[in-house]
Amino acid sequence: MRYTREVSEALDAGRPVVALESTIIAHGLPRPENLEIARAIEEVVREEGAVPATIAVVEGMVRVGLDREGLERIAGDDEVVKCGARDLSVVMARRATGATTVAATATLAVRAGISVFATGGLGGVHREARESWDESADLTMLGQCPITVVCAGVKSVLDVEATLERLETLNVTLLGYRTDRFPGFYLADSGFPVPWRVESPAEVADVHHARAELGLGAIVVANPIEEPLDAEVHETVLRSALEAADAEGVRGKDITPFLLERFHRDTGGASLEANVRLVLRNAALAAQIARAVA
């Protein structure tokens, strides 16, 4: 692992650090806005008093925190692969460059000594999982990694109810941040409740420390979007996107980016704006929690 000086000094001094994923930069946002947004996410973390550590693999080396050149490489290089936890060893061995998913970022963050992580939305159980067994590796990672993840729930294109059942089975602690309802990424309410509600970063930090004493897995802090998409528009676009995916034979890991791209197109960019807002909001809250934890 190679750390930026900023991240290394913060960890050595016990100052708050927030891990950030890099897949959203390489594969989740359009160019060239992705680089600008990546910088904005890091800046929000700094403004809230913590140090951002965007994680990626660059030419086989795990990078904990990206310098200007590294961030530009992840944002602009067509050869950057989407790197899940299972891909890490291959990408490293081949000296390749990979943008890390939620599962890979959390895995590396814990090894780097970082215990708070901000992302957009989690992966989960896909809608056709009863036939395909398609389930994100994010879920099993959350059952194993001692990390606190701030997110806007799970992506609304997934089977939310099945995902919540899996989180329960995997003993993942689920907290609603100032909400009793589980958010659905573009939607503030996915239609399902959360088992526990918290009101402040300090309250999350208390749970974080208790979890550490017990040696359990992840805490998911579900932070709802402030300005959600219109529910009717969301349902219409989702139905159309699912039909298009089925017609074109889109399956597996390609389904989520396909559906999100359809949302971007069919909402006239409103879904992309919502995505950026929720990621910035999650980064700010994660920094506040990291400060409380420290």
MITOR-461414 format. One line per 2 residues: number of its first residue (from 1); their letters; for each residue x, y, z of N, C-alpha, C. Coordinates in Angstrom, 3 decimals, m for minus. Layout:
<sites>
NUM) A) X:Y:Z:X:Y:Z:X:Y:Z | ... .
</sites>
This chain:
<sites>
1) MR) 0.837:m1.197:0.000:0.000:0.000:0.000:0.871:1.246:0.000 | 0.438:2.223:m0.745:1.130:3.512:m0.762:0.141:4.589:m0.324 .
3) YT) 0.517:5.344:0.706:m0.338:6.387:1.257:0.149:7.754:0.788 | m0.797:8.678:0.577:m0.376:10.062:0.405:0.127:10.561:1.757 .
5) RE) 0.947:11.586:1.728:1.477:12.135:2.981:0.328:12.626:3.864 | m0.675:13.256:3.248:m1.804:13.788:4.009:m2.499:12.683:4.783 .
7) VS) m2.769:11.552:4.130:m3.455:10.446:4.783:m2.565:9.786:5.827 | m1.295:9.582:5.481:m0.363:8.929:6.400:m0.215:9.716:7.695 .
9) EA) m0.043:11.022:7.564:0.129:11.858:8.754:m1.131:11.882:9.600 | m2.298:11.887:8.947:m3.560:11.893:9.692:m3.736:10.589:10.468 .
11) LD) m3.447:9.457:9.841:m3.590:8.174:10.516:m2.604:8.058:11.679 | m1.376:8.485:11.472:m0.372:8.423:12.533:m0.753:9.270:13.738 .
13) AG) m1.429:10.392:13.464:m1.795:11.313:14.541:m3.165:11.009:15.137 | m3.861:10.009:14.578:m5.179:9.672:15.081:m6.257:10.661:14.686 .
15) RP) m5.996:11.409:13.611:m7.004:12.358:13.136:m8.025:11.646:12.241 | m9.214:12.213:12.075:m10.271:11.535:11.306:m9.940:11.420:9.826 .
17) VV) m10.176:10.234:9.278:m9.959:9.943:7.861:m11.211:9.252:7.322 | m11.607:9.606:6.101:m12.773:8.993:5.457:m12.335:8.317:4.160 .
19) AL) m12.615:7.042:4.019:m12.327:6.317:2.780:m13.395:6.649:1.742 | m12.959:6.763:0.483:m13.860:7.042:m0.637:m13.581:6.041:m1.746 .
21) ES) m14.632:5.551:m2.387:m14.441:4.603:m3.484:m14.044:5.325:m4.769 | m13.465:4.581:m5.698:m13.036:5.182:m6.964:m13.847:4.699:m8.161 .
23) TI) m14.662:3.647:m8.004:m15.473:3.193:m9.132:m16.455:4.261:m9.591 | m16.996:5.017:m8.637:m17.919:6.078:m9.028:m17.239:7.092:m9.947 .
25) IA) m15.943:7.301:m9.755:m15.194:8.250:m10.584:m14.984:7.677:m11.983 | m14.518:6.431:m12.033:m14.152:5.824:m13.322:m15.354:5.337:m14.113 .
27) HG) m16.373:4.809:m13.418:m17.456:4.127:m14.125:m18.861:4.609:m13.773 | m18.970:5.513:m12.798:m20.290:5.929:m12.368:m20.710:7.316:m12.787 .
29) LP) m19.761:8.115:m13.269:m20.043:9.500:m13.639:m19.483:9.790:m15.026 | m20.139:10.660:m15.787:m19.654:10.972:m17.141:m18.413:11.862:m17.112 .
31) RP) m17.600:11.726:m18.144:m16.434:12.601:m18.307:m16.837:13.875:m19.042 | m16.170:14.988:m18.792:m15.080:15.210:m17.843:m15.563:15.618:m16.456 .
33) EN) m16.891:15.636:m16.245:m17.418:16.082:m14.954:m16.958:15.189:m13.809 | m16.622:13.928:m14.114:m16.264:12.997:m13.043:m15.056:13.466:m12.237 .
35) LE) m14.066:14.061:m12.904:m12.880:14.536:m12.192:m13.228:15.704:m11.276 | m14.029:16.619:m11.780:m14.446:17.774:m10.979:m15.259:17.333:m9.761 .
37) IA) m16.143:16.363:m9.969:m16.971:15.876:m8.864:m16.120:15.138:m7.839 | m15.151:14.350:m8.305:m14.257:13.641:m7.391:m13.515:14.616:m6.490 .
39) RA) m13.049:15.694:m7.064:m12.368:16.717:m6.262:m13.314:17.383:m5.284 | m14.572:17.588:m5.722:m15.565:18.213:m4.846:m15.883:17.315:m3.648 .
41) IE) m15.955:16.000:m3.889:m16.225:15.063:m2.794:m15.100:15.134:m1.757 | m13.866:15.130:m2.223:m12.733:15.230:m1.300:m12.765:16.546:m0.539 .
43) EV) m13.128:17.628:m1.216:m13.141:18.939:m0.577:m14.211:19.014:0.510 | m15.361:18.390:0.286:m16.416:18.366:1.295:m15.913:17.686:2.568 .
45) VR) m15.179:16.582:2.409:m14.630:15.878:3.569:m13.681:16.800:4.336 | m12.823:17.512:3.619:m11.885:18.439:4.279:m12.617:19.566:4.988 .
47) EE) m13.661:20.092:4.348:m14.425:21.186:4.952:m15.075:20.767:6.269 | m15.368:19.470:6.398:m15.986:18.966:7.625:m14.951:18.494:8.644 .
49) GA) m13.677:18.753:8.371:m12.644:18.495:9.365:m12.003:17.131:9.342 | m12.147:16.406:8.226:m11.513:15.090:8.104:m10.634:15.058:6.855 .
51) VP) m9.880:13.992:6.700:m8.981:13.826:5.562:m9.569:12.783:4.618 | m9.730:13.111:3.334:m10.262:12.133:2.382:m9.180:11.160:1.921 .
53) AT) m9.555:9.899:1.780:m8.631:8.880:1.267:m9.348:8.129:0.155 | m9.261:8.657:m1.066:m9.818:7.951:m2.215:m8.920:6.749:m2.516 .
55) IA) m9.516:5.573:m2.625:m8.747:4.331:m2.745:m8.874:3.764:m4.151 | m7.749:3.306:m4.700:m7.713:2.694:m6.023:m6.452:1.842:m6.116 .
57) VV) m6.346:1.089:m7.202:m5.100:0.367:m7.524:m4.522:1.016:m8.771 | m3.297:1.497:m8.680:m2.639:2.167:m9.802:m1.364:1.409:m10.139 .
59) EG) m1.351:0.809:m11.331:m0.212:0.011:m11.796:0.199:m1.030:m10.753 | m0.804:m1.723:m10.212:m0.551:m2.815:m9.285:m0.353:m2.416:m7.844 .
61) MV) m0.299:m1.132:m7.562:m0.075:m0.655:m6.198:m1.368:m0.120:m5.612 | m1.723:m0.604:m4.422:m2.876:m0.050:m3.725:m2.534:1.355:m3.270 .
63) RV) m3.362:2.298:m3.660:m3.154:3.697:m3.284:m4.221:4.119:m2.290 | m3.784:4.542:m1.127:m4.690:5.013:m0.078:m4.573:6.529:m0.060 .
65) GL) m5.499:7.169:m0.788:m5.382:8.591:m1.081:m4.734:8.737:m2.448 | m5.323:9.572:m3.289:m4.794:9.770:m4.635:m4.276:11.204:m4.789 .
67) DR) m3.076:11.335:m5.333:m2.570:12.661:m5.659:m3.235:13.133:m6.948 | m2.880:14.323:m7.406:m3.531:14.889:m8.587:m3.383:13.975:m9.791 .
69) EG) m2.198:13.451:m10.007:m1.959:12.575:m11.155:m2.771:11.290:m11.059 | m2.831:10.707:m9.858:m3.579:9.469:m9.678:m5.065:9.654:m9.895 .
71) LE) m5.599:10.768:m9.405:m7.017:11.043:m9.582:m7.352:11.252:m11.056 | m6.481:11.958:m11.764:m6.694:12.174:m13.199:m6.610:10.866:m13.961 .
73) RI) m5.737:9.973:m13.533:m5.595:8.663:m14.183:m6.885:7.850:m14.031 | m7.414:7.793:m12.831:m8.634:7.036:m12.579:m9.813:7.644:m13.334 .
75) AG) m9.853:8.963:m13.422:m10.990:9.648:m14.047:m10.958:9.597:m15.571 | m9.758:9.503:m16.164:m9.674:9.680:m17.604:m9.149:8.527:m18.432 .
77) DD) m8.619:7.490:m17.800:m7.995:6.386:m18.521:m9.034:5.322:m18.895 | m9.160:5.019:m20.182:m10.118:4.012:m20.651:m9.755:2.599:m20.201 .
79) EV) m8.506:2.386:m19.794:m8.056:1.043:m19.420:m8.304:0.715:m17.956 | m8.849:1.661:m17.190:m9.119:1.402:m15.773:m10.234:0.368:m15.652 .
81) VK) m9.961:m0.727:m14.934:m10.946:m1.796:m14.784:m11.773:m1.580:m13.529 | m12.983:m2.116:m13.540:m13.828:m2.099:m12.348:m13.355:m3.225:m11.445 .
83) CG) m12.917:m2.872:m10.270:m12.186:m3.819:m9.424:m12.968:m4.126:m8.147 | m13.577:m5.309:m8.108:m14.207:m5.782:m6.889:m13.179:m6.436:m5.987 .
85) AR) m13.584:m6.856:m4.802:m12.644:m7.474:m3.873:m12.006:m8.728:m4.479 | m12.772:m9.504:m5.224:m12.242:m10.738:m5.806:m11.224:m10.465:m6.908 .
87) DL) m11.250:m9.248:m7.476:m10.347:m8.892:m8.570:m9.028:m8.304:m8.095 | m8.949:m7.928:m6.819:m7.789:m7.177:m6.329:m6.466:m7.891:m6.590 .
89) SV) m6.398:m9.183:m6.262:m5.122:m9.894:m6.381:m4.670:m9.993:m7.834 | m5.625:m10.179:m8.759:m5.275:m10.282:m10.176:m4.807:m8.923:m10.707 .
91) VM) m5.546:m7.879:m10.373:m5.181:m6.534:m10.827:m3.804:m6.147:m10.303 | m3.531:m6.471:m9.053:m2.222:m6.152:m8.478:m1.117:m6.975:m9.137 .
93) AR) m1.358:m8.280:m9.303:m0.336:m9.151:m9.872:0.016:m8.763:m11.300 | m0.960:m8.263:m12.041:m0.729:m7.870:m13.436:m0.300:m6.411:m13.586 .
95) RA) m0.069:m5.748:m12.444:0.357:m4.339:m12.448:m0.630:m3.464:m13.219 | m1.910:m3.819:m13.095:m2.956:m3.073:m13.801:m3.480:m1.942:m12.924 .
97) TG) m4.387:m1.142:m13.489:m5.002:m0.038:m12.760:m6.488:m0.320:m12.626 | m6.992:m0.239:m11.401:m8.379:m0.570:m11.148:m9.049:0.427:m10.221 .
99) AT) m10.302:0.735:m10.531:m11.131:1.565:m9.663:m11.907:0.637:m8.738 | m11.837:0.872:m7.446:m12.376:m0.065:m6.472:m13.860:0.159:m6.202 .
101) TV) m14.598:m0.951:m6.131:m16.018:m0.945:m5.792:m16.175:m0.751:m4.283 | m17.428:m0.743:m3.827:m17.687:m0.640:m2.392:m17.002:m1.778:m1.640 .
103) AA) m17.153:m3.008:m2.129:m16.564:m4.157:m1.437:m15.043:m4.061:m1.387 | m14.423:m3.726:m2.506:m12.962:m3.632:m2.549:m12.461:m2.447:m1.721 .
105) TA) m13.144:m1.326:m1.798:m12.720:m0.142:m1.040:m12.789:m0.407:0.457 | m13.889:m1.014:0.906:m14.026:m1.310:2.333:m12.945:m2.284:2.801 .
107) TL) m12.673:m3.302:1.987:m11.646:m4.285:2.335:m10.284:m3.612:2.518 | m9.927:m2.750:1.573:m8.629:m2.071:1.632:m8.594:m1.010:2.716 .
109) AV) m9.715:m0.328:2.931:m9.767:0.705:3.972:m9.482:0.101:5.346 | m10.097:m1.036:5.635:m9.880:m1.681:6.933:m8.426:m2.085:7.091 .
111) RA) m7.828:m2.623:6.029:m6.409:m3.000:6.089:m5.522:m1.770:6.290 | m5.981:m0.618:5.792:m5.209:0.614:5.920:m5.425:1.307:7.260 .
113) GI) m6.353:0.801:8.060:m6.608:1.404:9.358:m7.660:2.494:9.344 | m8.520:2.487:8.313:m9.584:3.484:8.191:m10.917:2.803:8.496 .
115) SV) m11.714:3.411:9.366:m12.929:2.723:9.827:m14.224:3.415:9.428 | m14.146:4.516:8.663:m15.354:5.205:8.190:m15.230:5.390:6.682 .
117) FA) m16.327:5.127:5.978:m16.310:5.063:4.518:m17.577:5.715:3.986 | m17.448:6.576:2.990:m18.602:7.212:2.354:m18.742:6.737:0.916 .
119) TG) m19.974:6.437:0.534:m20.249:6.049:m0.847:m21.615:6.608:m1.242 | m22.070:6.266:m2.452:m23.379:6.731:m2.905:m24.466:5.787:m2.438 .
121) GL) m24.615:4.662:m3.152:m25.582:3.652:m2.761:m24.932:2.282:m2.785 | m25.378:1.417:m1.916:m24.831:0.058:m1.864:m25.404:m0.804:m2.984 .
123) GG) m24.644:m1.843:m3.324:m25.187:m2.888:m4.163:m26.075:m3.783:m3.313 | m26.766:m4.711:m3.966:m27.655:m5.578:m3.199:m28.136:m6.753:m4.021 .
125) VH) m29.309:m7.245:m3.687:m29.904:m8.373:m4.387:m30.630:m7.850:m5.618 | m30.340:m8.433:m6.777:m30.987:m7.993:m8.013:m32.403:m8.546:m8.110 .
127) RE) m33.196:m7.889:m8.917:m34.624:m8.200:m8.992:m34.899:m9.609:m9.495 | m34.021:m10.155:m10.316:m34.232:m11.498:m10.862:m33.364:m12.537:m10.150 .
129) AR) m32.998:m12.248:m8.914:m32.050:m13.116:m8.205:m32.582:m14.521:m7.961 | m33.892:m14.682:m7.919:m34.446:m16.025:m7.710:m34.073:m16.966:m8.847 .
131) ES) m33.839:m16.397:m10.036:m33.404:m17.209:m11.178:m31.898:m17.110:m11.410 | m31.350:m15.908:m11.220:m29.942:m15.681:m11.584:m28.961:m15.821:m10.426 .
133) WD) m29.451:m15.774:m9.181:m28.598:m15.753:m7.988:m27.680:m14.534:m7.984 | m28.096:m13.471:m8.643:m27.259:m12.280:m8.776:m27.383:m11.408:m7.532 .
135) ES) m26.300:m11.341:m6.794:m26.263:m10.583:m5.545:m24.906:m9.903:m5.441 | m24.905:m8.634:m5.072:m23.656:m7.875:m4.989:m22.747:m8.406:m3.888 .
137) AD) m21.445:m8.390:m4.181:m20.445:m8.763:m3.172:m20.396:m7.750:m2.038 | m21.009:m6.578:m2.238:m21.066:m5.588:m1.159:m21.671:m6.204:0.100 .
139) LT) m22.676:m7.059:m0.077:m23.419:m7.583:1.074:m22.558:m8.497:1.942 | m21.887:m9.462:1.327:m21.054:m10.363:2.124:m19.878:m9.613:2.741 .
141) ML) m19.346:m8.599:2.015:m18.288:m7.771:2.587:m18.773:m7.091:3.857 | m19.994:m6.559:3.833:m20.513:m5.846:4.993:m20.648:m6.765:6.209 .
143) GQ) m20.900:m8.040:5.956:m20.996:m8.976:7.059:m19.656:m9.301:7.696 | m18.572:m8.966:7.012:m17.236:m9.352:7.475:m16.356:m8.180:7.895 .
145) CP) m16.549:m7.006:7.276:m15.626:m5.879:7.465:m16.070:m4.986:8.618 | m15.195:m4.725:9.583:m15.527:m3.815:10.686:m15.375:m2.356:10.252 .
147) IT) m16.367:m1.860:9.531:m16.302:m0.508:8.992:m17.688:0.121:9.073 | m17.723:1.432:9.201:m18.978:2.174:9.205:m19.139:2.843:7.848 .
149) VV) m20.213:2.495:7.146:m20.443:2.957:5.777:m21.626:3.916:5.743 | m21.397:5.113:5.229:m22.479:6.076:5.039:m22.927:6.009:3.585 .
151) CA) m24.217:5.789:3.369:m24.743:5.640:2.013:m26.170:6.166:1.963 | m26.714:6.255:0.757:m28.117:6.653:0.581:m28.980:5.418:0.378 .
153) GV) m28.746:4.398:1.202:m29.466:3.137:1.065:m28.886:2.295:m0.055 | m29.717:1.487:m0.675:m29.278:0.690:m1.820:m29.881:1.280:m3.078 .
155) KS) m29.266:1.011:m4.195:m29.757:1.544:m5.460:m31.192:1.077:m5.701 | m32.038:2.002:m6.092:m33.471:1.738:m6.202:m33.820:0.784:m7.337 .
157) VL) m32.846:0.455:m8.186:m33.096:m0.490:m9.276:m33.014:m1.934:m8.788 | m32.668:m2.129:m7.513:m32.494:m3.467:m6.960:m33.769:m3.949:m6.265 .
159) DV) m33.724:m5.174:m5.763:m34.795:m5.716:m4.938:m34.496:m5.288:m3.501 | m35.109:m4.198:m3.081:m34.780:m3.600:m1.784:m35.180:m4.523:m0.638 .
161) EA) m36.371:m5.105:m0.714:m36.836:m5.971:0.368:m35.904:m7.163:0.573 | m35.504:m7.806:m0.525:m34.591:m8.951:m0.422:m33.226:m8.510:0.108 .
163) TL) m32.784:m7.326:m0.289:m31.499:m6.815:0.184:m31.523:m6.588:1.695 | m32.606:m6.030:2.199:m32.726:m5.818:3.642:m32.747:m7.152:4.398 .
165) ER) m33.380:m8.155:3.821:m33.381:m9.482:4.449:m31.964:m10.048:4.520 | m31.194:m9.856:3.451:m29.818:m10.363:3.436:m28.946:m9.616:4.447 .
167) LE) m29.150:m8.309:4.568:m28.384:m7.532:5.545:m28.659:m8.040:6.957 | m29.915:m8.386:7.226:m30.261:m8.939:8.535:m29.584:m10.292:8.752 .
169) TL) m29.639:m11.145:7.734:m29.020:m12.468:7.838:m27.521:m12.368:8.098 | m26.888:m11.371:7.489:m25.438:m11.190:7.613:m25.039:m10.397:8.857 .
171) NV) m26.028:m10.073:9.709:m25.774:m9.364:10.969:m25.158:m7.982:10.767 | m25.589:m7.313:9.705:m25.124:m5.945:9.454:m26.020:m4.987:10.235 .
173) TL) m25.405:m4.136:11.048:m26.155:m3.150:11.827:m26.630:m2.044:10.899 | m27.933:m1.765:10.927:m28.514:m0.783:10.016:m29.123:0.371:10.808 .
175) LG) m28.626:1.575:10.532:m29.085:2.785:11.207:m29.688:3.748:10.193 | m30.830:4.330:10.515:m31.397:5.389:9.695:m30.981:6.726:10.282 .
177) YR) m30.320:7.555:9.474:m29.859:8.840:9.991:m30.997:9.860:9.905 | m31.558:10.169:11.066:m32.682:11.099:11.184:m33.873:10.676:10.318 .
179) TD) m34.055:9.387:10.202:m35.187:8.848:9.448:m35.569:7.486:10.001 | m36.861:7.160:9.888:m37.357:5.835:10.248:m37.540:4.954:9.028 .
181) RF) m37.266:5.503:7.841:m37.502:4.799:6.583:m36.174:4.539:5.878 | m36.078:3.380:5.265:m34.860:3.036:4.541:m34.859:3.738:3.181 .
183) PG) m33.845:4.543:2.895:m33.826:5.262:1.613:m33.478:4.352:0.444 | m33.889:4.788:m0.748:m33.648:4.013:m1.963:m32.890:4.803:m2.996 .
185) FY) m31.735:5.354:m2.595:m30.842:6.058:m3.516:m31.513:7.318:m4.059 | m32.164:7.253:m5.220:m32.857:8.416:m5.768:m34.098:8.778:m4.957 .
187) LA) m34.568:7.868:m4.120:m35.788:8.064:m3.335:m35.431:8.143:m1.852 | m36.094:9.050:m1.138:m35.833:9.173:0.296:m36.444:8.011:1.080 .
189) DS) m37.462:7.371:0.505:m38.142:6.267:1.173:m38.344:5.141:0.171 | m37.709:4.017:0.430:m37.835:2.860:m0.466:m39.115:2.077:m0.221 .
191) GF) m39.829:2.450:0.848:m41.041:1.712:1.190:m40.868:0.769:2.362 | m39.676:0.756:2.965:m39.389:m0.161:4.065:m38.787:0.599:5.251 .
193) PV) m39.024:0.118:6.465:m38.495:0.800:7.652:m37.047:0.417:7.935 | m36.395:1.196:8.800:m35.094:0.819:9.344:m35.300:0.381:10.797 .
195) PW) m34.490:m0.551:11.291:m34.696:m1.044:12.656:m34.275:m0.052:13.741 | m33.296:0.821:13.404:m32.791:1.761:14.402:m32.617:3.139:13.777 .
197) RV) m32.945:4.162:14.565:m32.804:5.550:14.127:m31.754:6.241:14.995 | m30.908:7.059:14.388:m29.930:7.867:15.121:m30.099:9.321:14.698 .
199) ES) m29.707:10.230:15.585:m29.944:11.647:15.346:m28.689:12.477:15.170 | m27.515:11.909:15.476:m26.293:12.723:15.440:m25.072:11.873:15.131 .
201) PA) m24.000:12.514:14.631:m22.741:11.791:14.434:m22.216:11.183:15.732 | m22.426:11.860:16.852:m21.957:11.330:18.134:m22.654:10.016:18.481 .
203) EV) m23.948:9.945:18.162:m24.690:8.710:18.431:m24.173:7.570:17.555 | m23.851:7.875:16.293:m23.264:6.857:15.413:m21.909:6.410:15.964 .
205) AD) m21.123:7.373:16.442:m19.803:7.044:16.988:m19.913:6.101:18.184 | m20.940:6.301:19.039:m21.138:5.401:20.172:m21.384:3.967:19.695 .
207) VH) m22.227:3.831:18.676:m22.502:2.505:18.112:m21.228:1.932:17.486 | m20.478:2.779:16.796:m19.215:2.390:16.154:m18.253:1.788:17.192 .
209) HA) m18.097:2.465:18.317:m17.166:1.981:19.341:m17.662:0.687:19.987 | m18.980:0.593:20.219:m19.533:m0.633:20.793:m19.338:m1.804:19.844 .
211) RA) m19.548:m1.554:18.538:m19.316:m2.595:17.534:m17.870:m3.073:17.558 | m16.928:m2.130:17.689:m15.513:m2.492:17.730:m15.200:m3.384:18.928 .
213) EL) m15.826:m3.106:20.075:m15.602:m3.923:21.272:m16.097:m5.352:21.062 | m17.167:m5.484:20.289:m17.764:m6.798:20.067:m17.119:m7.573:18.924 .
215) GL) m16.358:m6.881:18.075:m15.708:m7.536:16.945:m16.660:m7.935:15.835 | m17.727:m7.165:15.661:m18.721:m7.490:14.638:m18.387:m6.823:13.306 .
217) GA) m19.250:m7.057:12.302:m19.025:m6.520:10.966:m19.473:m5.083:10.821 | m19.971:m4.747:9.651:m20.195:m3.352:9.292:m21.427:m2.744:9.949 .
219) IV) m21.366:m1.412:10.030:m22.528:m0.582:10.348:m22.871:0.181:9.080 | m24.115:0.130:8.677:m24.585:0.911:7.531:m25.412:2.081:8.059 .
221) VA) m24.973:3.293:7.753:m25.713:4.495:8.120:m26.455:4.960:6.868 | m27.771:4.789:6.870:m28.588:5.123:5.708:m29.005:6.592:5.802 .
223) NP) m28.473:7.389:4.899:m28.638:8.846:4.916:m29.484:9.257:3.712 | m30.763:9.570:3.893:m31.639:9.805:2.740:m31.308:11.063:1.956 .
225) IE) m31.508:11.000:0.663:m31.316:12.143:m0.213:m32.295:13.250:0.184 | m31.853:14.505:0.079:m32.695:15.640:0.470:m33.709:16.017:m0.601 .
227) EP) m33.307:15.942:m1.864:m34.188:16.307:m2.968:m34.335:15.105:m3.898 | m35.232:14.178:m3.546:m35.362:12.945:m4.330:m36.017:13.184:m5.679 .
229) LD) m35.880:12.187:m6.552:m36.616:12.219:m7.809:m38.110:12.057:m7.534 | m38.925:12.572:m8.429:m40.359:12.353:m8.335:m40.642:10.854:m8.402 .
231) AE) m41.461:10.353:m7.473:m41.695:8.910:m7.363:m42.340:8.334:m8.623 | m43.256:9.056:m9.243:m43.913:8.553:m10.451:m42.938:8.500:m11.622 .
233) VH) m42.125:9.555:m11.752:m41.106:9.561:m12.808:m40.136:8.407:m12.600 | m39.723:8.216:m11.356:m38.794:7.133:m11.030:m39.357:5.785:m11.454 .
235) ET) m40.617:5.524:m11.112:m41.227:4.227:m11.417:m41.367:4.026:m12.924 | m41.740:5.083:m13.637:m41.899:4.989:m15.091:m40.574:4.685:m15.774 .
237) VL) m39.534:5.416:m15.388:m38.219:5.220:m15.988:m37.665:3.841:m15.626 | m37.841:3.434:m14.388:m37.335:2.130:m13.955:m37.998:1.002:m14.736 .
239) RS) m39.311:1.066:m14.900:m40.020:0.020:m15.638:m39.508:m0.062:m17.076 | m39.341:1.092:m17.712:m38.843:1.132:m19.085:m37.414:0.599:m19.175 .
241) AL) m36.581:0.967:m18.212:m35.183:0.534:m18.220:m35.066:m0.971:m18.018 | m35.887:m1.524:m17.125:m35.861:m2.970:m16.893:m36.306:m3.740:m18.139 .
243) EA) m37.323:m3.226:m18.816:m37.775:m3.860:m20.058:m36.687:m3.807:m21.124 | m35.983:m2.670:m21.212:m34.907:m2.525:m22.202:m33.751:m3.475:m21.883 .
245) AD) m33.417:m3.601:m20.613:m32.339:m4.505:m20.218:m32.674:m5.948:m20.572 | m33.925:m6.332:m20.337:m34.358:m7.689:m20.660:m34.316:m7.921:m22.167 .
247) AE) m34.771:m6.929:m22.941:m34.792:m7.061:m24.401:m33.395:m7.163:m24.985 | m32.441:m6.464:m24.376:m31.068:m6.443:m24.892:m30.181:m7.504:m24.258 .
249) GV) m30.735:m8.289:m23.351:m29.977:m9.373:m22.744:m28.889:m8.910:m21.794 | m29.091:m7.770:m21.161:m28.098:m7.245:m20.216:m28.237:m8.006:m18.906 .
251) RG) m27.123:m8.552:m18.409:m27.156:m9.365:m17.202:m25.945:m9.069:m16.321 | m25.980:m9.649:m15.129:m24.829:m9.621:m14.238:m24.384:m8.233:m13.846 .
253) KD) m23.056:m8.041:m13.808:m22.499:m6.777:m13.328:m22.784:m5.620:m14.272 | m23.252:m5.927:m15.486:m23.545:m4.860:m16.447:m24.922:m4.233:m16.235 .
255) IT) m25.782:m4.897:m15.456:m27.165:m4.436:m15.361:m27.286:m3.101:m14.648 | m26.568:m2.921:m13.517:m26.716:m1.669:m12.761:m26.237:m0.458:m13.551 .
257) PF) m25.013:m0.482:m14.130:m24.624:0.684:m14.935:m25.555:0.938:m16.117 | m26.105:m0.135:m16.705:m27.051:0.034:m17.812:m28.297:0.782:m17.330 .
259) LL) m28.847:0.359:m16.199:m30.056:0.989:m15.680:m29.802:2.432:m15.265 | m28.650:2.691:m14.637:m28.343:4.060:m14.210:m28.157:4.990:m15.405 .
261) ER) m27.569:4.462:m16.480:m27.407:5.265:m17.694:m28.769:5.584:m18.307 | m29.685:4.628:m18.293:m31.034:4.885:m18.787:m31.734:5.944:m17.938 .
263) FH) m31.514:5.893:m16.633:m32.084:6.922:m15.757:m31.549:8.296:m16.133 | m30.244:8.379:m16.338:m29.618:9.653:m16.707:m30.232:10.193:m17.991 .
265) RD) m30.386:9.323:m18.967:m30.911:9.748:m20.263:m32.385:10.138:m20.180 | m33.180:9.279:m19.532:m34.629:9.469:m19.573:m35.136:10.516:m18.584 .
267) TG) m34.286:10.921:m17.637:m34.687:11.997:m16.725:m34.053:13.325:m17.117 | m33.408:13.362:m18.277:m32.790:14.600:m18.726:m31.660:15.073:m17.831 .
269) GA) m30.964:14.126:m17.213:m29.844:14.463:m16.344:m30.220:14.681:m14.889 | m31.522:14.644:m14.561:m31.949:14.880:m13.178:m31.421:13.802:m12.233 .
271) SL) m31.343:12.558:m12.717:m30.846:11.485:m11.857:m29.358:11.665:m11.560 | m28.606:12.160:m12.537:m27.183:12.408:m12.310:m26.994:13.506:m11.269 .
273) EA) m27.778:14.560:m11.377:m27.700:15.642:m10.392:m28.038:15.116:m8.996 | m29.047:14.245:m8.916:m29.416:13.650:m7.630:m28.275:12.791:m7.096 .
275) NV) m27.638:12.029:m7.968:m26.514:11.182:m7.591:m25.397:12.020:m6.970 | m25.049:13.124:m7.621:m23.970:13.985:m7.123:m24.350:14.574:m5.765 .
277) RL) m25.595:15.039:m5.629:m26.032:15.635:m4.362:m25.928:14.639:m3.212 | m26.370:13.417:m3.459:m26.383:12.448:m2.359:m24.967:12.006:m1.989 .
279) VL) m24.074:11.923:m2.976:m22.696:11.533:m2.661:m22.013:12.615:m1.824 | m22.207:13.873:m2.196:m21.625:14.970:m1.417:m22.197:14.993:0.004 .
281) RN) m23.488:14.770:0.113:m24.150:14.746:1.430:m23.603:13.606:2.284 | m23.397:12.440:1.679:m22.855:11.302:2.421:m21.415:11.543:2.855 .
283) AA) m20.624:12.174:1.987:m19.233:12.472:2.327:m19.154:13.418:3.519 | m20.036:14.414:3.535:m20.048:15.365:4.651:m20.407:14.667:5.960 .
285) LA) m21.444:13.823:5.921:m21.851:13.120:7.138:m20.762:12.151:7.596 | m20.134:11.451:6.666:m19.063:10.521:7.035:m17.926:11.253:7.728 .
287) AQ) m17.586:12.447:7.249:m16.527:13.238:7.884:m16.929:13.635:9.308 | m18.191:14.003:9.486:m18.666:14.352:10.823:m18.612:13.139:11.763 .
289) IA) m18.978:11.973:11.232:m18.907:10.760:12.047:m17.458:10.410:12.370 | m16.574:10.528:11.382:m15.149:10.236:11.618:m14.566:11.139:12.693 .
291) RA) m14.987:12.397:12.698:m14.537:13.319:13.751:m15.043:12.868:15.110 | m16.309:12.467:15.177:m16.880:12.008:16.441:m16.196:10.726:16.916 .
293) VA) m15.897:9.842:15.997:m15.202:8.603:16.333:m13.809:8.904:16.880 | m13.107:9.815:16.229:m11.738:10.171:16.656:m11.727:10.875:17.998 .
</sites>
